[in-house]
Structures are given as structure tokens and as C-alpha cells.
Amino acid sequence: MNHKGTVTLETERLILRQFVKSDAEAMFRNWVNDAEVTKYLTWQPHGSIDVTRKISISDISKYEDLSRYQWAVVSKSLNEPIGGINVVKIDETCNCFEIAYRIGKAWWHQGFASEALSSVIKFLFEQVGANRIAAAHDTRNPNSGKVMLKCGMSYEGTLRQSGYNNQGVYDAACYAILAEDYFGKGQKRTITISDISIDCADPARTRDFYAALTGWEKHEAYGCPALVDENGLLMLFMSCDFNYIPPVWPEEPGKQQKQMHFNFQVDDLLSAVEEATKLGATKAVAQYGGEHFVIMIDPEGHPFCLCRK
């Protein structure tokens, strides 16, 4: 292998670089003092910024070792670190690397972890000569596995009660990608949805309606009100650059057609219709679902369906 050390890497939204002493304040503010970020990690939240400064100085002093890879994940828009990613283990006999990462809670579910991991995978394969890149997560933290899958890693199995972190003994779900996968030998193309964008006259009101209807987590992303569902899918509610015209349902020739249509599965159809109505939706005059689904109209005029499971 051709070790190069922690060189600077750049992505669309991030700079990955070496940590410096002045990063301590941002580190403490953005993630190392957050018990939710460290919940499934092996170290405790830093109780004071003095702890962060002490550890940072110790880590920075090791950068002369070219086989050490520890990046600060820096947001270009903030110009400060929002997390970190590093190689935690190297096996020179088989050119294998194991990677770990952590991102501040304010930047969860926005693709930053996968953006950083993809950049490191690319660097290790293309410049260092890695043959295998692996990562693992506590099975109680499935969102970490979604990041690995998004970056082309494959699930290889779970090692039961094989690790210990802040939650105690845990089962480790293991993922990896080989050089032959990365460079295309037998590689399958994977396409995933990153987000869904919905035009609105009042984005915040529409986001809040669907948040109340679904219970999904409210966020802000790309300057827009947003929701994140239980699988990590991001929904953006965007204002229009033109006068918003609500759709007509059912469609009529020459009039605005629907811009989107959600189908939600529910346990109790009648109760779900009643709850949606209380939140500001209306039941469409035209109904085609019989006993299987009910067509509703949200406060912006978009039709959506509540479907019996």
C-alpha cells in the first residue's frame, strides 16, 4: 500500500482535513459533548472543553504517521467541523481498513455522513491501494448501517455480543466493500432516493400538517422546511418562484394537475380520516377506493390517500 496520511479531501458540501487546535470549540459545541451522538460510541461525552482540548492536542501530534487517517468533517457553509471520520484499524497483510464516523445531531439525516464516507472510500481505494474497507455498527443503531449501504458497502453478518459501548455489550452488524466491487468487477448499480421536493404556497404550514399527520421528525434542509421519515427519507417543502396554483382533483382539461400524490398505509382507516380532517385536510368529493382507501386533500390542495393496511 501507498500510505499518504490524512490529506485534505473535498466534496460538494464538505472539506475533510486534519484537526487543528482551534477546532476544539466547534467540536465541543457540535458533537463531542452530546450524549445522543456518543450513545453508541465507546467514549463518554466530554464534560468540559478542557477535555476536548487535551484529547485534540494528543491526536494532532500523531499526524506525522502517514498510516494514520483522522479527518475533521468540515461544513463549507459553516467553515467549522461538524463531525469526524477516521480509520480505526489497518491490517497490512490483506490491505484492509476499518472506518468509524460521527456527525453532530444538527446534521443528521441530511447525507453528510455518507458524503464523508464515500470520499474516504474513494481515497483509500484509488490513492492508498486498499483491498477491503469495512465498518460496523451496534444493531440498535440501524441508521448507521443505512449510511454504509448508501456508500456501496454490503452487509456481511452480525457478530453477536462482540463489542462494548456506552449502551453495554452489543451485537455488531458488519459491512464491507472490496476493491473489485468499487472498480466495477461484478458491481451492481445502486440508485436510491435522496429526497422528495414538494412545491407549496406556505412550506412551513404544509410541513407542519404532514408532521402532525405522520409523526415524522421536523427538520430544516437546504433552507427549506423538511421532514424525515423513519427510514431516513427527506421530504422538502419548497416555496415557488411563481404564483402557486393548487391542483384540481379530479383532473380537468386545461386546469392545474396534481404535483404529487402520497399514499399512506394506516391501521384504522376511519380513525385516520378523522384525524387528518382535524389537522386541516378535507375529504375529496370524488372517491374511487371503495373500502380500500380514502382520497384526502391537504391544506395546499394536494391530494393524498389513506390506505387500509
JODAJO-V449546 format. One record per backbone hydrogen bond with DSSP energy under -1.0 kcal/mol. CO is the residue of the C=O (numbers start at 1). NH is the residue of the N-H. E is the energy in kcal/mol with one decimal. If there is no record, write none. Layout:
CO/NH/E ; CO/NH/E
This chain:
5/7/-1.9 ; 9/16/-3.3 ; 13/76/-2.5 ; 14/11/-2.7 ; 15/74/-2.9 ; 16/9/-2.9 ; 17/72/-3.8 ; 20/23/-2.1 ; 21/24/-1.6 ; 23/27/-2.7 ; 24/28/-2.6 ; 25/29/-2.2 ; 26/30/-2.8 ; 27/31/-2.4 ; 27/32/-2.1 ; 31/34/-1.9 ; 32/46/-2.8 ; 34/38/-1.9 ; 38/41/-1.8 ; 41/166/-2.2 ; 48/52/-1.2 ; 49/53/-2.6 ; 50/54/-2.2 ; 51/55/-2.4 ; 52/56/-2.6 ; 53/57/-2.3 ; 54/58/-1.7 ; 55/59/-2.5 ; 56/60/-2.9 ; 57/61/-1.5 ; 59/62/-1.8 ; 60/63/-1.5 ; 62/65/-1.6 ; 65/68/-1.8 ; 66/5/-1.7 ; 69/87/-2.5 ; 71/85/-2.0 ; 72/17/-1.7 ; 73/82/-3.4 ; 74/15/-2.3 ; 75/79/-3.0 ; 80/75/-2.0 ; 82/104/-3.1 ; 83/73/-2.6 ; 84/102/-2.3 ; 85/71/-3.1 ; 86/100/-2.4 ; 89/98/-2.4 ; 91/94/-1.0 ; 91/96/-2.1 ; 95/131/-2.9 ; 95/132/-1.8 ; 96/91/-2.6 ; 97/134/-3.2 ; 98/88/-2.4 ; 98/89/-1.2 ; 100/86/-2.5 ; 102/84/-2.3 ; 104/107/-2.2 ; 105/108/-1.9 ; 111/115/-1.8 ; 112/116/-2.3 ; 113/117/-2.7 ; 114/118/-2.5 ; 115/119/-1.4 ; 116/120/-2.0 ; 117/121/-2.6 ; 118/122/-2.3 ; 119/123/-2.1 ; 120/124/-2.7 ; 121/125/-2.2 ; 122/126/-2.6 ; 123/127/-2.4 ; 123/128/-1.3 ; 124/129/-1.1 ; 124/130/-2.6 ; 128/2/-2.7 ; 131/179/-2.4 ; 132/97/-2.5 ; 133/177/-2.2 ; 134/99/-2.7 ; 135/175/-2.8 ; 137/173/-2.9 ; 138/141/-2.5 ; 141/144/-1.4 ; 142/146/-1.5 ; 143/147/-1.4 ; 144/148/-1.5 ; 145/149/-2.5 ; 146/150/-2.3 ; 147/151/-1.2 ; 148/153/-2.2 ; 149/152/-1.9 ; 154/176/-1.7 ; 157/174/-3.2 ; 159/172/-2.5 ; 163/170/-2.5 ; 165/168/-2.2 ; 168/165/-2.2 ; 170/162/-1.1 ; 170/163/-1.6 ; 171/139/-2.0 ; 172/159/-2.8 ; 173/137/-1.8 ; 174/156/-3.3 ; 175/135/-2.1 ; 176/154/-3.1 ; 177/133/-2.4 ; 178/182/-2.5 ; 179/183/-2.9 ; 180/185/-1.7 ; 184/187/-1.3 ; 196/236/-3.6 ; 198/238/-2.8 ; 202/206/-2.2 ; 203/207/-2.7 ; 204/208/-2.5 ; 205/209/-2.0 ; 206/210/-2.2 ; 207/211/-2.3 ; 208/212/-2.2 ; 209/213/-2.1 ; 210/214/-2.5 ; 211/215/-2.5 ; 217/228/-2.0 ; 219/226/-2.8 ; 221/224/-2.1 ; 224/221/-2.6 ; 225/237/-2.6 ; 226/219/-3.1 ; 227/235/-2.8 ; 228/217/-1.6 ; 229/232/-2.0 ; 233/229/-2.1 ; 234/196/-2.3 ; 235/227/-2.0 ; 236/198/-2.5 ; 238/200/-2.6 ; 252/255/-2.0 ; 256/248/-2.6 ; 262/305/-3.0 ; 264/307/-3.8 ; 266/309/-1.7 ; 268/272/-2.2 ; 269/273/-2.2 ; 270/274/-2.1 ; 271/275/-2.4 ; 272/276/-2.5 ; 273/277/-2.1 ; 274/278/-1.9 ; 275/279/-1.4 ; 276/281/-2.4 ; 277/280/-1.2 ; 282/297/-3.1 ; 289/292/-2.5 ; 292/308/-3.0 ; 294/306/-2.4 ; 295/284/-2.1 ; 296/304/-2.6 ; 297/282/-2.3 ; 298/301/-2.2 ; 302/298/-3.1 ; 304/296/-3.6 ; 305/264/-3.1 ; 306/294/-2.1 ; 307/266/-2.9
